[in-house]
Amino acid sequence: MSTNASESMYADANAPICAIPVAKAFLALSHDEKLYAHYMCRASFAGTRILLKQTSQESEQIYNLIVALYLAVGGKWQDLAAKTGVSSQDLEYFLDYAAMLFANVGNYRSIGDQKFIPRISIEAMRRLCTVEHKTRELFEAVSDGMYSTSIHQYGYSSENGCASGYYPHSTSVSKEDIDLVQRFLQLANTLPENTRIMKHDDTPNKYTLLLASAEADVQSSTHSLNLDGRNATITLKNGDFNESLESVIGHLEAASNHAASEVQQEMIRALVASFRTGNHSNFKLAQLDWVQDRDPTVETIIGFIETYQDPHGVRGAWEGIVAIVNKDQSRKFGELVDRSEEFLAQLPWNGVFVGLEQGKLSSFESSRFVKPNFTSLDTVGFVKSESPAGINLPNFEDICQTVGSKNLAFGNVNNANPPTEKIPFVQPEEVEWLRKYREPAFEVMIACHELLGHGSGRLLAELSHGVFNFDIDSVPIDPLTRQSINSWYRPGETWASIFGADANAIEECRADGVSLILLPNKGILSIFGFLENTVPSADDIVYAGFLTFIYGAIQGLSRWNPDTRKWGQSHRRGKFALLQCLLRCGPELLQLVEVNDDIQIKLDRSKIQTHAIPALSRFLLELQVYKSTANYIEAMRLFNSYSEVDETFARYRAIVLKQEPPRIQYVQPNTFIVGEDVEIRDYPATREGLIQSWVERNV
């Protein structure tokens, strides 16, 4: 095994692998629906190299090397070891690394923002790559990046040990640099999601803004300006990822011929315009069409969307998801949507919580709730560094408030758990009980998280000069101070621009918190079929949900960096803040007990309603008010006080690293056109099957 690296830096050994079942649902589609799903999958996977480049400078080259090794021996890995004189153990280490790279679409842990390196030594890996001249050359070109631990986490490259694919070929990018470019984008009314930034290290305050577009021949434009007291030169250059986007466009245009409606065709036309020119405003138009495409049989997501991996929290990672509606499961979600206003009124910034009448919404909630679409889906394919559990889109607040949104839950991914998966930190006598009930509890929680978490709350804003989305002559009362609010979003400001890299962590914390306080709601539980006398009972689901959340929050400590004392992943930081909120209720509710180099959760289920819910509600009320009023300073004072890791939890982290099970890796099928039909091909739930599935996508 390679040396001079901490255990957490190495690729997971013997990670659980699950195949995602969808063949039955796919075969039930009509001919046009199959073709539409096929081409949209191809369009999604055509962007794989975009995501690889966004992850790190070396990820695409490593991807190329693994594919070349597979092709050199036709996927017969034992032959590769025999030809190159590599031991069976070293081959196992290589396969662990290769499968993990494909599962994460890059050489960083998708939910931890931390690089991983092979367990196979660099010398053994070099021997393995002597099978062909091509593989030898590819390895020599990428070996330093593959094995280096000097750069090992996402961040601004001016920070020790950090780098980001969003700032290519730049060794000294700081937060202040990106703030400056972001200010320029706001003045130019340009959306940042499909951009990258290259800083010219040899010239102060000189930057190139790379715009993702298939068009690469349009002359770049250079702007010299003074921003915030700094003279800067910013050049806009299109054509970033142009080859990948040309391929994406070709598949999208083929899919359009099999679209089920004019709305889907309009969506594809807007996507093509966005990917061709780099004008992200066209992508926003596509999202508008997407929201209006209600209840399609084949659902799709594609583009530069989630901003979790950007250190600044504004640039979107490439992703694509194609899925088939599960109509039976979607009926439950439909009832939740129909009653959503009833449940929104029970959130802590509405109704009696803030001195209003029961069921009345406050100024911190939209008075005109636009009911979203909520669908349960079975994925056919996804290109995303983290496997999708549920999604609430679009990420454009104005569309959500005026037209609506979609909430999507991916059932065949959420239910694909190995039967013997380790469940850490739970008392031994509760492990098998929890194994039976955590999936139904998670289903309720993900529904509340996406629909009522991300779908709730309102930003108070001055939309344009003198035009407000609230009554400026009767300014809303802050329920925390009982005084009129004195801050709101100004023209051109957004949630992301004010809260920056902290926005994602706060929003995920808020959505998780909403799912926890609504989990005991009898009305919600009954929609999913859980009553006092069912098996599992409503109380079982509540306890299983809280227990699952708590052990997940403890696991998240592995994604906290003790050297920088920073979190590497937004979701985990948010969960930890909520864990602290529960612990501050006192030992009568929750205790974490160290037992023989382990941590065991002791949660009193009878105290969830009386202790946990009030504490979480108060915390969420504060968080929502600060979010609604653009009060970044107070929001961070609150959030940091809950998400900071003290010495006790810093010590727990070492236990977590020993106990944490490897992340599940998912094997997805591929679709192929054979004659006039579309066939779906499954692969075995093994490392070899996972690697083969990616090689056969030919991207």
N, C-alpha and C positions, 0 to 999 in steps of 0.2 A: 504494500500500500504506500502511496505517496506520503511524504512526511512534512513537518514544519507547518501544520495547519491544525486548528482546533477541530474537534469532532463535528461540530455543527456546520463546518464548511464543506464536508464531504457529501457526495450524492447519497441518497438514501439506499440502504441495502435491503433487499427483500421487501420492497414496498408492495402493499396490496394492490392488485389490478382487477378492475371490474369492466366487463363488457356492457355497453349501453344497449338495451333491447329496443328495437324500433321496427324490425322487419315486418311484423304483423300489421302495424298501423300503416306502414309505407305501401304494402301490397294492396291495401284497401282503397288507396287513392285512385282517382280517374287517371287516364293516360296523360291529359294535359297537366294535372296536378303533380304527377310524377316528374314530368319534364320541367315544370316550374321549380319544384324542389331541387332537382338535379342541378340545374343551371345556377340557381341561387347559392347552392352549396359550392359549386365550382367558383363562383364569384367570391364567396367568402374566403375559401382556401387560397385563392389567387393572391390574397393580401398577406399570406403567411410571412413573406420576407419583409414586409413593412414592419410587422410586430417584432420580428427578430432584430431588425436594425434599431427599433425603438428601445429594445431591451438592453443591448450592449453592442459595442463595436465588433466583438468577436463572435456573437451568436450565429450570424448567418454563415460564417466560414466553418464553424463547428458542425452546423446542420449539413453543409455540403460534404464535409468529411465523412460523417456517419452514413449519408446516402451513398457516397462513393464506395465505402467499405462493403455495404450491403450488396451493391451491384457487382462488385468485384468477385463475390463468391455466390451470387444468387440467393443471398439470405441464409446460406448454410454456414452458420457461425462456427461450428466445430471444425469445418474445413479451413476456415480462416486461421484458427488457433494452430491447427496442425501445420499449415503451410509456413507460418511465421515463427513457430517454436515458442508460442506463448502458452503459459500454464492454464489449466482449466479455471483456477481461481481468478487469475487476471482477466480471463474472458468474462467471468461472472461480473467482476467489477466494471468492465467496459459496458456490458449489457445494462447494468443498473444505471450507469451514467447516460447512455444513449436513450433509454426509455424515459428517464426523468427529463432530459432535455426536450424531447418531443412533447411530453405531457405538459410541460410548462411553457412551450414555445420560446425557448431561450435558456440561458444558463444562470438564471436567477430564480429563486423560489418565488412563485407567483403570489403567494399570500404573505411573504415575509420580506420581500425586497432585498434579499441577501443572496450573493453569488454562491454557487456550489461547484466543486471541482471533482475530478474523477478520483476514485480510490485506487485505480490501477496506476502504478508508478509511471512517470514520464518516460523512463527507459523502456518499460514493457509496452507502453502505448506506441512508442516510436517503432518497436519491432513489429507490432501488429499492423502498422501502416506501411510496412515494406512490401506488402502483397502486390502493389502496382506502383509504377512511377507517379501516377496521378495522386494516389493517396499519400505517398511519401511527400510530395510537394505541398499538398494541402496541409498536412500535419506540421511541417516545418514553418509554414506561414502563420499558423494559428496556435502553436504549442504554448507560446508565452502567455497569450490571452486566456487560453484554456486553463492553465495551471497557476497563474499569478494570483496571489492573495493580497497584494498591496492595494488593489482596487477590489472592494468586496461588497459594496452596498450602494443602493441608489442615493443620489444626493447631488448637491452642487459640487463641481469638481474642485472648487477652492477649499472644500472641507476635506480633512484627512481621510483617505481610504474610499472616497466617494467618486462616482461618475454617473452619467446618464446618457442614454442613447438619444435623448431629446436635445442634447448639446454636443453634437458630434465634433470630433477633432479639436476640442477646446479643453485646455488643462487648468484654466483658472477662472471658470465661471462662478460668480457669486450670486447670492440672492439679490443684491443691489443691481447687478447687471440685468437680471431678468425683470426686476421691477421697472427699470428704465425702458426696456423694450416693450414691456406690457403697457406702459404709459403711452408709448408711441402708437401701439395698436388701438388703444382706446380713442386717441385723438383721430386716428385714421378710420375709425369705425370698422375695424377688421377683427373678425373672430379668430381666436388663437388655436382652436382645437386641432387643426390640420397643419400646424407649423412646427418647425424646429429652429433652434438658434445656434449659430456658429459664431463664437467670439474670436476675433483676430488677436491672438495673444501678443503679437509683436507691435500692435498699434492700440494705444489707449482709446477706449470708448468707440471702437469700430466693430460692427456686427453685420452678419448676413442672416436675413430671415428667410429660411427655406420653406417654400410653399408646396405642399403635396399636390401634384397635378400630373396628368398624362401629357399635357402640353409642356414641351421643354425648350421651345425655340423662340419664346417671346422674350424680348430684350428686358433685362433687369433694370430696375430703377433705384437710384441712390438719393437719400434724403439726408441733408445736414441740418441739424436743429439743436436747440438748447432745451434740455428737459431737466427740470428740477435742479437747475444750476450747473448741469454738466453738458458740455458740447459733445454731441454724438453724431456718428455717421452710420446710417442703417441702410443696407442694400436689400431690396426685395428680389428674390430669385425664385422662379417657379421651376417645376420639373423634378422636385424631390419625389422619389419612389415612382418615377414615370413608367418604367417597364412593368412593374406590378399593377399599376393602375390601368394601363392599357389592357392588360389581361382581364382585370376586374370588369372593365367596361364591355369588353367583348362578350363575356358571360352574362352580364346584366341585359344586354340587348337581345341575346338569345332567349333569356327568361321572359322578356317582355312579350314575345310571341305566344306565350302560353299563360299569360296573366289571366286571373279570373274576373277582372273588372277594369274599368277605365281608371279607377282610383289607383290601382296597382300600377298601371302603365304610366300614369302621371308621376307616381312616386319614383319609378325607375328612370323616367326622363330627367327628373330633378337630380337624382343621384348621379346619373351620367354627366350632367352639366357640372355638378360640383367636382367630381373626380377628374373631369377633363380640364377644367379651367383653374381649379383650386379655389374658386369662390365658395366659401363655406356657407354663405347666405343661401345658396341653392340647396345645401344639405338641410338647412332649417326648413325650407319649403318642402323637401322630401319628408321630413319628420311630420309636418302638418298633414300631408297626404297619408302618411303611415297611421297616424292617430285616427283619421277618418275612415280607414279601411277596417271596418268593424267585423269581427267574427269571421276572418278568413279561415279556410281549412288548413292552408299552409301559411304559417307566420314566419316573418323574416326580420332580422336586424343586421345592419351592415354599415360600417363607416368608422370614423374616428370619434369615439363616444366617451368611454369612462376615463377619468383623469387621475386615477389613484396612483399610477406609476410615475407621473411627472412630479419632480420635487416641488414645483411651484403650484401644482394642483389645477392647471388650466388646460394642458395639452392632452388630447385624447388618444388613447391606444387604439390601434386597429382591432376591430372585432367583427365577427360575423356569426350569426346563429340562424339555423333553419330548423323549424319544428312543426309538428303536426298536432292539431288540436285534439285533446282528449275531452270529448263532449260530455261524458258522464261526470268526470271530475270537475269540469268547468261549471256545471250547474250549481255546485256548492258555492263557488266563488261568485257566481252571478247573484245569489241570494245575499251574500255579504256586501256586494256592491249596492244592491237595492236598499239595504238597510244602513248604508255607510253613514248617512247624515245623523242617524240615531246614535251611532257609536262615536262619531267625531265630537258630538256634543258632550260626551263623557270624558274627553281629554282635559287635562288639568288647566289649560288656558281658556276653557269655555265653561258656560253654565254656572252652576253653584260654586265651583272652585274659585271663581273670580267675582263673586257677588251678584251674578246674574240669575235670571229665572232658570229653572230646570229645563234643559234642552235648548237654551239660547246660545248662539255662537257669539264670541267676542270679536273685537276688531283685529285680533291676532289670528283669526280664521276667515277664510273667504266666505262672504255672505252668500255667494252664488257658487255652491259646490258643483263642479262639473263632474258628473259621474264617469269614472274611467271604465275602460274595458278590462276585465280580469279573466284570464284564461289559463287553464292547465294544459301543458304541452309536453309532447315527447320529442326530444331533439333527434333530428336526422344527422346533423353535424354542427360542430361549433369550432371556431377559431378564436381562442381567448386564453390568456395566460392563466386564468382561474376558471375552473369549471362552473357553469352558471347554476345557481340555485333558484334565484328569483330576480326579476328586474322590474324597475319602475322607470319608464321613459315617456316622453323625451326629457332631456336635461335643460330644456328651454322653459323658464318659469312662465313666460307670457302665453305660450301655447297651452301649458297645463291649466292655467287659470281661465282661459277663454274658450278653448276648444276641447281640452281633455287630455287624458294620458292613457297609457296601457300598463297594466300590471300582469306580468307573465311569471308563472311558476313552472319549473321543468321537472315534472314528476319522475320520468325515467332516470334522470341523473340523481335526484334526491333520494330515490329508493334503491340505488345501486350501491349497496354497502356489503362488504364481505361478511359472511355469517360469524366469523371468529375475530372480527376486528377488535383490537384492544380498546377498552374504555377506561381511561386513566382517572385517578383521584376520587373515584366513587367507592364507597364502602363495599367490601367483597360481597356481602349478602344482598346488595342492591344491583349488582352488575347485570345479571341475567334479566331481572325485572325491567331494568332500564332499556336493555337491548330490545325488548318486546315493544316498548311504548314510546321510545324517543322519536321514531319516524312519524307516527300520527301527531305527536305533540309538535314536532318541527313543522309539519304541514300547516297547522293552525298559526304558528308563530310567523312563518314566512309570509302567509297571507296577510296577517296584521302588519308586519314589517313593511311590505311593499305598498299595500293599499292605504292603510291608515297611518303608517309612519311617514314614508316618503310623500304620501298624498295629502298630508295635513299641513296646517300652518300657512301663514301669509307673510309676505314681505311688504312692509309699509314703505311707499316710495313716491318721490316726485318724478313722474314719468317724463315730463319735459318741463321747461321753464313755466312755473305757475300752475301746472297740471298735476294733481295728486290722485292717488287711488284711495284716499281717505279724506274725510272732511277737515280741511285745514282750519276752518272756523270753529270746529268743535273737536279739538285734537284728542285722540284716544288717551285714556287713563292707563298708566303703567300699574299693573296689579301688585308689583313688588314695592313701589314707592308711594302709591296712591296719589301720585302727581301726574300732570300731563307729560306725555313723552316729549323728549327734546332732541331726538335724533331719528333719522330715517335714511333710506337710500336716495342719493342725489341723481340727477340725470346722467346716464352713462355708467353708473355704478351697478354692480350685480353682487349677488351672494358670493360668487367665486372671487371677484376682484377685491372685495373688502376682506374676506376671511382667508383668501389665498390657500396655502398648502394645508391649513388647518380645517378648511371647509369640509372636506370629505370625512375626516374623523368625527367632527361634531355632528354632521348629518347622519352618519351611520349609527352613532351613539343615540341620537334622538329617535331614529326609526326602531332600533333595538329596544329602547326604553318603552316606546309606545307598544311594541309587541308584548313586553312583559306586563305592563299594567292592564292591558286588555285581555291577556290570556285567561284570567279567572272570570271573564264576563260570561254569564250563563247564556245570554242570547247568542253570542258568537260560538260558544261551545256546542250549543244545540244545533246550529247550522251544520256543523261537522259531525253530528250524530252522537255527541257525548253528553250524557245526562248523569244524574246521581246514581241511577241503578243500572247503567250500562257497564260493559267490560271492554276496554277500560272505562272507568268512571270519569266524570268531569274533574273530580279532585285528583285522580291519577294523572290526567293529562297536564294539569297545572303543575303538579310536583315534578313530573318527568320533564316538562319544559324548562322549569327553573333549574333543575339539576343539570340538564344538558347545557344550558347557557353558562352556568357557573364553571363546569369543568372545561368548557371551551374558552372561557375568559382566562382561566389559569394557564391553559395551554399557550395562550397568546404571549405569555412572558418570554417565550423563545424568540419572539420577534422584537424584543426590546434590547437595545445595545448598551451594555454596561460601560463601555468606553466613552461613548458620546452622551449617554443617558437620554437617548432619543428612541422613539418608536419607529420601526421600519414599515409599518402597515396600518392603514387607517382603521380598518374594521377592528383589529385587535386592540388598538388604543381606546377606541370607543367602548368596547366590551369591558376593558379593565376599569374605566371610569365608573361604569354601572356596577361592577363587582365591588368597588370601593363604597359606593352608595349603599349597597346591601350590607356590607360589613360594618358600616357606621351605625346600623340599626342596633348593634350589640350582639353578644354571644347567644342571647335567647333566640335569635333568628338563625344566625349562620356562624359557624366556626370552621376554620381550616386548621386541622390538627396534623402535626408531623408525627408519622409513625414509621420507624425503621427506614429512614431515607425515602419516605414517600409522603404525600399530602393526601389527607382524606377529608372529604366534604361532609359536614354534619349540618343538615338543613332541617329545621322544624317546619313541616308542611302546615301545621296549624297556625303559624305566625305569618304566613305569606300575605294574607289579606289584611291583617291588622298592623303589621310592621313594614313589610316590603313595599306594598302598594303606596301608602302615604309618603314614604321617603322618596321613592322613585318619582312620584307625582310632583313633589316640591322641586326636585332637581330639574325635571323636564320643563316645569313652568318657567323657571329662571332661564334655562337654555333657549326656550322658544321666544321669550320676550327679547332676549339679547339678539337672537337671530332676526326677528321681525324688525327690530329698530336699528340694525346695522351697528350695534354696540360691540365692536370687536374687543375693546379693552376689557370690559366687564365679562364678556363671554370667555375670554382666555384666562382671566383671573379665576373664574369658576372651574372651567374645564381642566386647566393645569393642576388645580388643587386636588382634583379627583384622579387625574391620569398620571401624576408623577409617581414614580416607583421608589418606595422607601427601602431601607436596608433589609427589612424582613423579606420583602418580595424580591429584592435583588438576590438574596440567599436562596429563596424558593426557585429562582430561575435555573440554578444548577440541577435541582431535583427534576424540574420540568424537562430539561434537555435530556436527562437520562430516561424519563418515563414516556416522553411524547412518542406516539406511534408515527411511522412514516405516513405522509399524505397519500390518499388513494389516487391512483392513476387510472384514467379511463380510456378504454379502447373503443373507438367509434367506427361505424361501418363506412363504406364508400358506395357511391352509386356510379354506374357505367351505362352508357347507351350501347345496346347490343341489337343490331338490326334496327327495328322500329320500336323496340321496347326499352324500358329502363330497368336494369337489374340492380339489386342491392346485395352487397357482399359483406358478410360478417367476418370477423377475425377472432382467433382464440384470445382469451384473457390472460395473456402472457407478455413478457417483455418482447419476445420475438414477434408476437402478433401486433403489438402496439407499433413497433418499428416498421413492420411491413405495411401497416395501414397508412402510415405517413409517406413511405417511399412510393406507394402506388397512387398517391394523390398527384405526384409528378408536378410539384410547384417549385 
